[in-house]
Amino acid sequence: MKSLFINKTKATPEINFNYEKNYLQIVGESYPENARIFFKDSLAWISEYLEDKNRNIVFDLKITYLNTSSSKIVTEILEFLQDYHNSNGKILLNWFYEEDDEDSKDNGEIFLEDHTFPYELIPFLDE
Amino acid sequence: MKSHFNDTYDKEIEILKDAQSILENEDISKENLLDNYKILIKNYKKLLKILKTISRIGDNQQHRLNSITERLGRYVSYQLFKKITQGKEKVKIKTTRKKLTVFFSDIKDFSSISSNSEGEALSTFLNLYLEEMTKIINKWGGTLDKYIGDAIMVFWGDPYFISDEYHALRCVSMAIEMKHKMKDLQKIWFEQGYQEPLHIRIGIATGFCTVGNFGSSERMDYTIIGNAVNLASRLESHAEVDEIYISHETWGLVKDKISCAPYVSLDIKGFHQKQIVHKVLGFKTNEKSVENTMMIDSAEKGIKVEIDFAKAEQDTLQKIVKIISKKLEN
């Protein structure tokens, strides 16, 4: 299995899934015309990658804006992580929210509230 | 958009299709049916969870968008903000010719005051002034074009047009209220230790202007240009302190309701002919400026009254009526 890297564009985030380091990262804004098509490779990659339950994964999610269909994809990614955790896989999710932005923090809390895998909500300053 | 929706929910659509085909299969065993029913329930729960999350995220995004819109709205006039947010204003370079009434005001000698004042004190002072004046502008429905330091530019007639008379009267009424407000502010500033009272000058003119979006496709300003703009600005510079100068055309629209001093003809920079200018004295006798305010400013008849019914107490009003009644009996 190879690592996956997709460059950031105006409407899509950077995808950086590092197979060797067990480090996954999604950074940027996400409002593609068709989120399912944009995230197709990423979802397939995660699904295959999580089949091995012996990893110790760190996943950084730093999405500053996302449209509704991207939100649906994020819920699916979180479901994958939950299933992985339920199968005794080790994972830590860092959810970054914009400091001084209550709505951004609320978004993180809403996405994560029904999940039991370890996660942290971390503030950051948007440049 | 429909195909995108189908893509987004492709898994769920597939599960429903499977469930449908199982129902149509008459040979299916009870066990198999139950297994599939369990899968359907499990996925339904999942879908409900996603729906709940996405609905809440959607509401949150909407809340965020509203607060951004509200913040952005403070950088444009209320009327323009309303038009843009209602989707009626096309964001493109386009202008039209319209008759408008234009208002200019500034604080006399503000530049020299500002050079002798501390920045923080100056901004507190200026913001109080602009805050109070803006409340009055909004009350009278003016389109606040811009603040230029201590100067204020407002116009009537766009984006919403009612009638020339209506716009001119609203504009002059606003100016009169600002003039009165200045007296309150002068008291406040005096109490705060400003020795020299500050004064405003106001100029108003009516005429055809070009109104709309000026600028580039990336950055544009909704504003006006035209003779009436220049004239209003010049009249403001010519005005005596705490006085309102209006152009002859504005006067023609408000003369039945506003009393003015005998006109004067002035040489005004940028205009070939002398311009007839009127100094506003106030509302004509018995003219109500607003529903809640009574103003009579008729110095020649020995009457000068200003009552704000929203503030005035009942007892005080009754006392005034008694005094007047007694005088009438005598």
Chai-1 contact restraints between the chains, C-beta under 6 A:
chainA,res_idxA,chainB,res_idxB,connection_type,confidence,min_distance_angstrom,max_distance_angstrom,comment,restraint_id
A,N34,B,H4,contact,1.0,0.0,6.0,A-B,restraint_1
A,N34,B,D7,contact,1.0,0.0,6.0,A-B,restraint_2
A,R36,B,D7,contact,1.0,0.0,6.0,A-B,restraint_3
A,R36,B,T8,contact,1.0,0.0,6.0,A-B,restraint_4
A,S69,B,T8,contact,1.0,0.0,6.0,A-B,restraint_5
A,S71,B,I54,contact,1.0,0.0,6.0,A-B,restraint_6
A,S71,B,I57,contact,1.0,0.0,6.0,A-B,restraint_7
A,K72,B,T8,contact,1.0,0.0,6.0,A-B,restraint_8
A,T75,B,I50,contact,1.0,0.0,6.0,A-B,restraint_9
A,T75,B,T53,contact,1.0,0.0,6.0,A-B,restraint_10
A,D103,B,N60,contact,1.0,0.0,6.0,A-B,restraint_11
A,D103,B,R64,contact,1.0,0.0,6.0,A-B,restraint_12
A,D106,B,N60,contact,1.0,0.0,6.0,A-B,restraint_13
A,N107,B,I57,contact,1.0,0.0,6.0,A-B,restraint_14
A,N107,B,N60,contact,1.0,0.0,6.0,A-B,restraint_15
A,I110,B,T53,contact,1.0,0.0,6.0,A-B,restraint_16
A,I110,B,R56,contact,1.0,0.0,6.0,A-B,restraint_17
A,I110,B,I57,contact,1.0,0.0,6.0,A-B,restraint_18
